[in-house]
């Protein structure tokens, strides 16, 4: 029996260590954990250093993205992402807090689910405003278009209101 794999984009971020692991170690090891869940990595972005959004006194983040194939549906894939976050000590208390690992499902095969009623909100609702997502996204899928607005990645980057303090490592 052949499994059907869907193309997905997953964004990575970390700005707190976990045990002996630095943020860069965490995002690299999280990538390996995804492979253990039969998620096939097709393309991986460079790693980026970015200031927290909104600006705060938190440490800088390490960010990146992958284009992957997954045999899971969107809700199951999001549950796997949350399990991997938990493996690295992720605690959810407040929005935009410092975190050991943040895995966001940015796109799931172009699916649009804007109310989240049956699964995750797709595409990710705040991706268009975040250089730390858009720059790695451009690395892995330069011709990607937002399935709702039709905007290209370059158009979304050009529309960012101000520099977001994101630099490749």
C-alpha positions, -999 to +999 in steps of 0.1 A: +000+000+000+014+034-010+010+062+015+000+096+002+024+124+013+015+161+014+040+189+009+042+211+040+063+240+052+074+240+089+091+269+106+116+265+134+125+288+162+143+287+196+157+314+219+162+294+251+187+266+258+174+232+270+198+213+293+232+213+276+216+222+242+219+257+227+191+271+206+210+262+175+214+226+188+177+224+196+165+234+161+190+210+145+179+181+167+143+189+162+148+185+125+161+149+132+131+142+154+107+151+126+125+126+104+117+100+131+080+107+124+083+097+087+084+134+077+107+136+047+128+168+045+130+180+009+147+214+014+162+231+045+168+268+048+198+285+063+196+292+100+189+329+108+193+350+139+164+373+146+153+397+173+121+387+192+088+400+179+075+421+195+108+436+206+117+427+241+146+419+263+144+382+254+175+366+238+176+365+200+160+335+182+175+310+158+150+305+130+147+284+099+122+265+078+119+232+059+099+220+029+088+185+037+065+157+029+042+142+055+019+112+055-002+129+082-032+151+080-029+187+093-042+181+128-020+150+132+010+168+119+004+197+143+001+172+172+035+158+162+051+193+161+037+199+196+051+166+208+085+175+195+083+209+212+075+191+244+105+168+240+126+200+242+109+214+273+085+238+256+061+253+281+031+274+269+021+301+292+018+334+272+020+344+236+054+357+224+073+344+254+108+330+252+108+293+243+131+264+239+114+254+206+087+267+184+075+246+154+049+263+133+029+247+104+031+274+078+016+257+049-001+223+043-004+215+006-020+249+000-049+241+022-069+271+035-085+268+069-090+303+082-112+296+113-094+266+127-127+248+132-114+215+120-077+215+125-050+242+125-055+276+109-038+275+075-018+291+062-002+303+094-021+335+103+009+357+112+034+345+087+030+374+063+042+398+090+073+379+100+106+383+083+120+354+104+094+331+087+095+347+052+132+347+046+137+310+055+105+303+034+121+319+004+151+297+009+131+265+007+102+275-017+112+307-035+081+305-058+056+299-030+024+320-031+000+327-003-030+306-010-055+333+001-039+365-012-019+352-041+012+372-030+046+358-036+072+355-009+091+384-023+060+406-024+053+398+013+089+405+022+088+438+004+055+447+022+070+443+057+066+476+075+101+479+089+134+460+092+129+430+114+165+424+124+169+391+108+203+379+095+216+346+081+241+327+102 
